[in-house]
């Protein structure tokens, strides 16, 4: 009887934590909308060179996974909750120096120096955020019921994404308002200050969540090189993910530049086009969750992969805002929903709980290397294509499409579905 009461009590704590995680994610997602989404536009406002824009995407995404290894290693010494509370607090504070860069630009400080400081500051922010990754992923795996993971994460993503979308809309409005008055850099300072505030508020809801008992044994620890040598399903999936990241990032950082520079969109138009992908993602996330729970995750990942291959070409074929919204961004929204849900649940199905934090960290190291190489290649080829053609974005997007297709054909068949599920 007492064991049943304890079990019921723990289930209630987990259910309450799932609800608080949605609230926390809403504030964290809003913080990202105010901050992360406007790092590249800030760099462009500073007249940063293409290679600088490439570095803004490359370096943080390379360093963050290595920080995740550190975060995974300290999980055996420090509680996951303590890791989140400590490093999310530091992460929130790091938005304030970035806000000061906006003030410095407004006062006429060297744009070239500020661009370099932006790369360094945002990289440090990514490192601190990376430390929290394994703890959060492991923690969520212990509080979300196995049978309803697809439904829960689709619901969480839908709600948090809605708040992030509203924050993004407000961000673009704020930035356009300041730009119309010749104070665009004050606008960036305002946005980064809001990023600090909302990430700081998320701490309160992290603190309200319940952490189940958790322990890591010595046999659960293994090095990165041991991980690479193991010929297993998750290792193969990690390599595929890294190669897909590389091919995606060749074009990824430059969609924003394409809208603002080539298509000459205002911040409002840029916001509406960007936001439309999020809207489609939010609408389709529940469908992706139900699909995952019923048919497994590999079919979902394959669908996302196919759409990711054609996505860059659609930017070239449909440059008008209306077509970008209802064709290109619809495809992007479906791909994002399918890949986010499919990948998250595939990892939970493939890796045992004690090893999740470390495995995710190692997977993200490979993914970070892929992003780093892809972003550098994108920056290099963007500069190269500008020298030889009047349509550099067209060549860059076609190159990214070709690389994505090669990754699909070579690496996607190398891993398999482990969950027993219905056939599509």
C-alpha positions in Angstrom: 0.0 0.0 0.0 2.8 2.4 1.0 4.7 1.6 -2.2 1.6 2.3 -4.3 1.2 5.7 -2.6 4.9 6.5 -3.2 4.5 5.5 -6.8 1.4 7.6 -7.3 3.1 10.5 -5.5 6.1 10.2 -7.9 3.8 10.1 -10.9 2.1 13.3 -9.7 5.5 15.0 -9.3 6.5 13.9 -12.8 3.2 15.2 -14.3 3.7 18.5 -12.5 7.2 18.7 -13.8 6.1 18.1 -17.3 3.7 21.0 -17.0 6.4 23.3 -15.5 8.7 22.2 -18.3 6.3 23.6 -20.9 6.1 26.9 -19.0 9.9 27.0 -18.7 10.3 26.2 -22.4 7.9 29.0 -23.3 10.2 31.5 -21.6 13.3 29.9 -22.9 11.9 29.9 -26.4 11.0 33.5 -26.1 14.5 34.3 -25.0 15.9 32.6 -28.1 13.5 34.6 -30.3 14.6 37.8 -28.8 18.3 36.9 -28.9 19.5 34.0 -31.1 17.3 34.8 -34.0 18.8 38.3 -34.3 22.5 37.6 -34.0 23.0 37.3 -37.7 20.9 40.4 -38.5 23.0 42.2 -35.9 26.1 41.1 -37.7 24.7 42.2 -41.0 23.9 45.6 -39.5 27.6 45.8 -38.6 28.4 45.1 -42.2 30.2 41.9 -41.3 31.9 40.0 -44.1 30.5 36.6 -45.2 33.3 34.7 -43.4 32.3 36.5 -40.2 28.7 35.4 -40.6 29.9 31.9 -41.3 32.0 32.0 -38.1 28.9 33.1 -36.0 27.2 29.9 -37.0 30.4 27.7 -37.1 32.3 28.4 -33.9 29.3 28.3 -31.3 28.1 25.1 -32.9 31.5 23.5 -32.7 32.3 24.5 -29.1 28.9 23.8 -27.7 29.0 20.0 -28.2 32.4 19.8 -26.5 30.9 21.7 -23.6 28.2 19.1 -23.6 30.8 16.4 -22.9 31.8 18.3 -19.8 28.1 18.7 -18.9 27.7 14.9 -19.3 30.7 14.1 -17.2 29.6 16.2 -14.2 26.2 14.6 -14.1 27.7 11.8 -12.0 29.0 14.4 -9.4 26.3 17.1 -9.4 22.5 16.7 -9.7 21.0 17.5 -13.1 18.8 20.1 -11.5 21.8 21.9 -9.9 23.6 21.9 -13.3 20.6 23.5 -15.0 20.1 26.1 -12.3 23.7 27.2 -12.2 24.5 27.4 -15.9 21.2 28.8 -17.1 21.8 31.6 -14.6 25.2 32.3 -16.1 23.8 31.9 -19.6 21.1 34.5 -19.0 23.7 37.0 -17.7 25.9 36.6 -20.8 23.2 38.3 -22.9 24.0 41.6 -21.2 27.5 42.0 -22.7 25.9 41.4 -26.1 23.4 44.1 -25.4 26.2 46.4 -24.7 27.7 45.8 -28.1 24.6 47.4 -29.6 25.2 50.5 -27.5 28.8 50.5 -28.6 27.8 50.4 -32.2 25.3 53.2 -31.7 28.1 55.3 -30.2 30.2 54.7 -33.3 32.7 52.1 -32.1 34.5 50.1 -34.8 32.1 47.8 -36.5 35.0 45.4 -37.4 36.0 45.0 -33.8 32.4 44.7 -32.7 31.8 41.9 -35.2 34.7 39.9 -33.7 33.5 40.6 -30.2 30.0 39.4 -31.3 31.5 36.1 -32.5 33.4 35.6 -29.2 30.5 36.6 -27.0 28.0 34.4 -28.7 30.4 31.5 -28.7 30.8 31.8 -24.9 27.0 31.9 -24.6 26.8 28.7 -26.7 29.4 27.0 -24.5 27.6 27.7 -21.3 24.3 26.6 -22.9 25.9 23.4 -24.1 26.9 22.4 -20.6 23.1 22.2 -19.7 22.2 20.0 -22.7 22.9 16.5 -21.5 21.4 17.2 -18.0 18.2 18.5 -19.6 17.9 15.7 -22.1 18.5 13.0 -19.5 16.1 14.7 -17.0 13.3 14.9 -19.5 13.8 11.3 -20.4 13.1 10.3 -16.8 9.9 12.4 -16.3 8.1 11.9 -19.6 6.2 8.5 -20.0 7.7 6.3 -22.7 4.4 5.6 -24.4 3.4 9.2 -24.8 6.7 10.9 -25.6 5.7 11.7 -29.2 2.5 13.3 -28.0 4.1 15.1 -25.1 7.0 16.6 -27.0 4.8 17.6 -29.9 2.5 19.4 -27.4 5.5 21.0 -25.6 7.0 22.1 -28.9 3.6 23.5 -30.1 3.1 25.6 -26.9 6.6 26.8 -26.5 6.8 27.5 -30.2 3.7 29.6 -30.0 5.3 31.8 -27.3 8.5 32.0 -29.3 6.6 33.0 -32.4 4.8 35.8 -30.5 8.2 37.0 -29.1 9.7 36.9 -32.6 6.8 39.0 -34.0 7.4 41.5 -31.2 11.1 41.5 -31.9 10.7 42.4 -35.5 8.2 45.1 -34.7 10.6 46.5 -32.1 13.5 46.4 -34.5 11.6 48.0 -37.3 10.4 50.7 -34.9 13.9 51.6 -33.8 15.2 51.4 -37.4 12.6 53.8 -38.7 14.0 56.4 -36.2 17.6 55.7 -37.0 18.2 53.8 -33.8 18.6 50.2 -35.1 21.4 49.4 -32.7 19.4 50.5 -29.7 16.8 48.1 -31.1 19.3 45.2 -30.9 20.3 46.2 -27.4 16.6 46.1 -26.4 16.2 42.6 -27.9 19.3 41.1 -26.2 18.2 42.6 -22.9 14.8 40.9 -23.3 16.7 37.7 -24.1 18.4 38.0 -20.7 15.1 38.7 -18.9 13.2 35.8 -20.3 16.0 33.3 -19.8 16.3 34.4 -16.2 12.6 33.9 -15.6 12.9 30.3 -16.9 15.1 29.6 -13.9 12.1 29.8 -11.6 10.3 27.0 -13.4 13.4 24.8 -13.6 13.6 25.1 -9.9 9.9 23.9 -9.5 10.6 20.6 -11.4 11.0 17.3 -9.7 14.2 15.3 -10.4 13.9 11.5 -10.1 16.8 9.6 -8.6 19.6 9.2 -11.0 23.0 7.5 -11.0 25.9 6.8 -13.4 28.1 3.7 -12.9 31.6 3.5 -14.1 30.7 1.1 -16.9 28.3 3.7 -18.3 31.2 6.0 -19.0 33.2 5.7 -22.3 35.4 8.0 -24.3 34.5 9.8 -27.5 36.9 7.6 -29.4 35.3 4.5 -28.0 32.0 5.8 -29.1 33.3 6.3 -32.7 34.8 2.8 -32.8 31.6 1.1 -31.7 29.7 -0.2 -34.8 26.2 0.4 -33.6 22.9 1.9 -34.6 23.3 5.1 -32.6 26.9 5.6 -33.8 25.6 5.3 -37.4 22.8 7.7 -36.7 25.2 10.2 -35.2 27.4 10.2 -38.3 24.4 10.6 -40.5 23.2 13.6 -38.4 26.7 15.2 -38.6 26.8 14.9 -42.4 23.3 16.3 -42.7 24.2 19.2 -40.5 27.2 19.9 -42.6 25.2 19.9 -45.9 22.4 22.0 -44.3 24.7 24.7 -42.9 26.3 25.4 -46.2 23.2 27.4 -47.0 21.5 27.7 -43.5 23.1 30.9 -42.2 22.5 32.7 -45.6 18.7 32.4 -45.9 18.5 35.4 -43.5 21.1 37.3 -45.5 19.2 36.4 -48.7 16.0 37.9 -47.5 17.5 41.1 -46.1 20.1 41.7 -48.8 19.1 40.0 -52.0 15.3 40.3 -51.7 15.5 43.6 -49.8 12.8 42.5 -47.3 12.0 44.9 -44.4 12.4 43.5 -40.9 8.6 43.0 -40.8 8.5 41.1 -44.1 11.5 39.1 -43.0 9.7 38.3 -39.7 6.5 37.2 -41.4 8.3 34.9 -43.8 10.5 33.4 -41.1 7.5 33.2 -38.7 5.4 31.3 -41.2 7.7 28.3 -41.0 7.2 28.3 -37.3 3.4 28.5 -37.7 3.4 25.4 -40.0 5.7 23.6 -37.6 3.4 24.3 -34.7 0.4 23.1 -36.6 2.0 19.9 -37.8 4.0 19.0 -34.6 0.9 17.1 -33.1 0.6 15.1 -36.4 4.3 14.2 -36.3 4.0 13.1 -32.6 1.1 10.8 -33.4 2.9 9.5 -36.4 6.0 8.8 -34.3 4.0 6.9 -31.6 2.2 4.8 -34.1 4.6 4.1 -36.9 8.0 4.7 -35.3 10.6 7.4 -35.9 12.7 6.3 -38.9 9.8 6.8 -41.4 9.4 10.3 -39.9 13.1 11.0 -40.3 13.0 9.8 -43.9 10.2 12.2 -44.7 12.0 15.1 -43.1 15.2 14.2 -45.0 13.5 14.2 -48.4 11.9 17.7 -47.7 15.2 19.0 -46.5 16.8 18.1 -49.8 14.4 20.1 -51.9 14.1 23.0 -49.4 17.0 25.2 -50.6 15.8 25.0 -54.2 12.4 26.3 -53.2 14.1 29.6 -52.1 15.3 30.1 -55.6 12.1 29.1 -57.4 9.7 31.1 -55.2 11.4 34.4 -54.1 8.1 36.3 -53.7 7.0 36.6 -50.0 3.5 34.9 -50.5 5.1 31.9 -52.3 7.9 31.7 -49.8 5.3 31.5 -47.1 2.8 29.0 -48.5 5.2 26.8 -50.4 8.8 27.0 -49.2 8.1 27.6 -45.5 5.3 25.0 -45.5 7.8 22.4 -46.7 10.3 23.7 -44.1 7.7 23.5 -41.3 6.8 19.9 -42.2 10.5 19.0 -42.3 11.3 20.7 -39.0 8.3 19.0 -37.2 9.1 15.6 -38.6 12.9 15.8 -37.9 12.6 17.3 -34.4 10.1 14.8 -33.1 11.6 11.8 -35.0 15.2 12.5 -33.9 14.3 13.2 -30.2 12.3 10.0 -29.8 14.8 8.0 -31.8 17.5 8.9 -29.4 15.3 8.0 -26.4 14.5 4.6 -28.0 18.1 3.8 -28.9 20.1 4.8 -25.8 19.6 3.5 -22.2 18.9 6.2 -19.6 22.4 6.2 -17.8 24.2 6.7 -21.1 21.9 9.2 -22.7 23.7 12.3 -21.5 27.1 11.2 -22.7 25.8 9.7 -26.0 23.9 12.9 -26.8 27.0 14.9 -26.1 29.1 12.8 -28.4 26.5 12.9 -31.1 26.4 16.6 -30.8 30.2 16.8 -31.1 30.0 15.1 -34.4 27.0 17.3 -35.3 28.9 20.4 -34.2 31.9 19.5 -36.3 29.5 19.1 -39.2 27.9 22.5 -38.6 31.4 24.1 -38.2 32.6 22.7 -41.5 29.3 23.4 -43.3 29.2 27.0 -42.1 32.8 27.6 -43.0 32.2 26.1 -46.5 29.1 28.3 -46.8 31.1 31.4 -46.0 33.9 30.4 -48.3 31.7 29.6 -51.3 29.5 32.6 -50.7 32.6 34.8 -51.1 33.8 32.8 -54.1 30.4 32.9 -55.9 30.2 36.7 -55.4 33.4 37.0 -57.4 32.3 34.9 -60.3 28.5 35.5 -60.6 25.8 38.0 -60.0 23.6 35.2 -58.5 25.8 33.9 -55.7 22.8 32.7 -53.6 21.5 30.5 -56.4 24.8 28.7 -56.7 25.1 28.3 -52.9 21.6 26.9 -52.4 22.0 24.5 -55.3 25.3 23.3 -53.8 23.6 22.7 -50.4 20.8 20.8 -52.1 23.3 18.5 -53.9 25.2 17.8 -50.7 22.0 17.0 -48.9 21.1 14.5 -51.6 24.5 12.8 -51.4 24.1 12.4 -47.6 20.6 11.0 -48.0 21.7 8.3 -50.4 25.0 7.3 -48.6 24.2 7.6 -44.9 20.5 7.3 -44.3 20.3 3.5 -45.1 22.9 2.8 -42.4 20.7 2.8 -39.4 17.4 1.1 -38.6 14.2 1.5 -36.6 14.3 -0.3 -33.2 10.8 0.4 -31.9 8.1 -2.2 -32.7 5.6 -0.3 -34.7 3.0 -0.5 -37.4 4.2 -0.3 -41.0 3.3 2.8 -42.9 
